[in-house]
Amino acid sequence: MKKWSEKRKGLLSLGYLWIIMAVFLFFIRLWVKGRPDLLEKIYPLALNQKITGALSLVTGMVPISLGELFVYLNLILALIFAVFLGVKIFQGGAVRHLLRGITYVSLLFVIFMVIFGFNYERVSVRDAFMLVRTNYSVEELYQLNEALITQANALRQQVTEDDDGVFRLENSNQQVLLSSKEAFSKLQEDYPKFRGTYGQAKPILASE
């Protein structure tokens, strides 16, 4: 039992399994690229929706953006990793340290592909809704832009401003985020393909 435990610990510390899985998923993505029908057989959309729905419900319980914190955390880890790598180059053990870094990146890649990555290879919205691609003339595009400018200027007169004439939201950020969820629910009623379980949208610290 002791030998098995040591072997298992060594395998996980080197990360061979995660690296192999990352490489495997990378080639799987290349294989299904441009073939959404094949992807659906390997990784059904319904299964992906259940995974993302469960993840959304769990993370939605936290009032802050975990994705943003995850980015900050990994930036800090990358800096620490680079410092330690520099030290290891002179003290020895750089290869092992680098392998650990590759293992961590492989782990992130596996998680990303399972939850989000394969969705980039699914049927496009245009194909899903059978939208027809049409070529327009320069004159038609010009008229469209003129109409959009006129509409935008008219709507601009209806929004609230501060003393400097800068646009300001009438409601709080939290109310706007709540209304966005309601709008998405309405979208799902009109377009069933967008149905699913989604958590509440959250503000981020570095919004600008």
Secondary structure, 3 states (H helix, E strand, C coil): CHHHHHHHHHHHHHCHHHHHHHHHHHHHHHHHCCCHHHHHHHCCHHHHHHHHHHHHHHHCCCCCCHHHHHHHHHHHHHHHHHHHHHHHHHHCCHHHHHHHHHHHHHHHHHHHHHHCHHHHHCCCHHHHCCCCCCCCCHHHHHHHHHHHHHHHHHHHCCCCECCCCCECCCCCHHHHHHHHHHHHHHHHHHCHHHCCCCCCCCCCCCCC
